[in-house]
Amino acid sequence: MAIGSILHSIDEEDCSRIALLYGALHCRDLQKKLENLGFVQTDEQWKTAWSAEVPPLSTSSKKPTKKPSLFTLSISSLTFFIYLAISGADWISTVENVLSDSINNDGASSVASLCLYLFRHVIFYFGLSKFIVQWDAFPFDFDDE
């Protein structure tokens, strides 16, 4: 893409000087490709195009992480295992429906069962990920300490 832009600039816009902006680890073979096309490097300058500052960890406004209580761990574990059991039962039911529909040569129903399964799980996982990923506390942590 860079070489194409250079050739276009020379052919269409009659440029005599061209500057390239690219990262140090990008276009590793760009110089070799340009030299193979007859270009000659006359100057080299590396300048910072942009930078990002990362705040130090000590300036975080979040509370220090505390260990979850036994009650919190118990409720979270129980919820997780109930979720796994329901998801497993749903998967088994879906597979049974798809196989049954396939045996009865009902391909449309088979595809519909799979699509509905995927739809409800994608929606659920999306909602669950938003809930868990954006949560600043341990699930079911009721302690106000």
C-alpha positions in Angstrom: 0.0 0.0 0.0 2.8 2.4 0.8 4.6 1.7 -2.5 1.4 2.1 -4.4 0.8 5.5 -2.8 4.4 6.6 -3.6 4.1 5.5 -7.3 0.7 7.2 -7.5 2.1 10.5 -6.1 5.0 10.4 -8.6 2.8 9.6 -11.6 -0.3 11.6 -10.9 0.9 14.5 -8.7 4.5 14.9 -10.0 6.0 14.8 -6.5 9.8 15.1 -6.3 10.1 14.7 -2.5 8.2 12.0 -0.5 8.1 11.4 3.2 6.9 8.1 4.7 5.3 7.7 8.1 5.4 4.1 9.5 6.2 2.3 12.7 9.6 0.9 13.3 8.4 -2.7 13.2 6.0 -2.2 10.3 7.1 -2.6 6.7 10.4 -4.3 7.5 11.2 -4.9 3.9 10.0 -1.5 2.6 13.5 -0.1 2.1 14.5 -3.1 0.1 11.4 -2.9 -2.1 11.9 0.8 -2.7 15.6 0.2 -3.7 14.5 -2.5 -6.1 12.3 0.0 -7.8 15.2 2.4 -8.2 14.7 4.7 -5.3 17.7 6.0 -3.3 17.5 7.0 0.4 18.9 10.5 0.8 18.0 11.1 4.5 16.7 9.4 7.5 14.9 11.0 10.5 13.0 9.2 13.2 10.5 11.3 15.0 7.7 10.5 17.5 4.4 10.7 15.6 2.3 10.1 18.8 2.7 8.8 22.3 0.5 7.6 25.1 1.1 8.3 28.8 0.2 5.5 31.2 -0.6 6.7 34.8 1.4 5.1 37.5 -0.3 2.3 39.5 -0.1 4.2 42.8 -2.5 7.0 41.6 -5.4 4.6 41.2 -8.6 5.8 42.8 -9.9 2.2 43.3 -10.1 0.7 46.7 -7.5 -2.0 47.5 -8.8 -5.5 46.6 -9.9 -7.5 49.6 -10.3 -11.2 49.9 -13.9 -12.4 49.3 -15.6 -14.0 52.3 -16.5 -17.7 52.5 -20.1 -16.8 52.1 -19.3 -14.8 48.9 -17.3 -17.7 47.5 -20.0 -20.2 48.4 -22.8 -18.2 46.7 -20.6 -17.5 43.6 -19.6 -21.2 43.3 -23.2 -22.4 43.7 -24.4 -19.9 41.1 -21.7 -20.9 38.7 -22.5 -24.7 39.0 -26.2 -24.1 38.7 -25.5 -22.1 35.5 -23.3 -24.9 34.2 -26.1 -27.5 34.9 -28.7 -25.4 33.1 -26.4 -24.7 30.1 -25.6 -28.4 29.9 -29.2 -29.5 30.0 -30.0 -26.9 27.3 -27.2 -28.2 25.1 -28.3 -31.8 25.5 -31.9 -30.9 24.7 -30.8 -28.9 21.6 -28.6 -31.8 20.4 -31.6 -34.3 20.9 -33.9 -32.0 19.0 -31.5 -31.6 16.1 -30.8 -35.3 15.9 -34.5 -36.1 16.1 -35.3 -33.5 13.4 -32.5 -34.9 11.2 -33.8 -38.5 11.6 -37.2 -37.2 10.5 -35.7 -35.4 7.5 -36.8 -32.0 8.9 -33.7 -29.9 8.1 -35.4 -26.6 8.6 -36.4 -27.4 12.1 -32.9 -28.7 12.8 -31.3 -25.5 11.6 -33.9 -23.4 13.5 -33.1 -25.3 16.8 -29.4 -24.6 16.4 -30.0 -20.9 15.5 -32.3 -20.4 18.5 -29.7 -22.1 20.8 -26.9 -19.9 19.4 -29.1 -16.8 19.6 -30.1 -17.2 23.2 -26.6 -18.1 24.3 -24.9 -15.2 22.4 -27.4 -12.7 23.9 -26.9 -14.2 27.4 -23.1 -14.3 27.2 -23.0 -10.8 25.9 -25.2 -9.6 28.8 -23.2 -11.6 31.3 -19.9 -10.4 30.0 -21.0 -6.8 30.2 -22.2 -7.5 33.8 -19.0 -9.2 34.9 -16.4 -7.4 33.0 -17.6 -3.9 34.1 -18.2 -4.9 37.7 -15.7 -3.5 40.1 -16.5 -5.9 42.9 -16.5 -9.6 43.5 -19.9 -11.1 42.5 -22.3 -11.4 45.5 -20.0 -9.5 47.8 -22.5 -8.1 50.3 -19.9 -7.0 52.9 -19.8 -3.2 53.4 -16.5 -3.3 55.3 
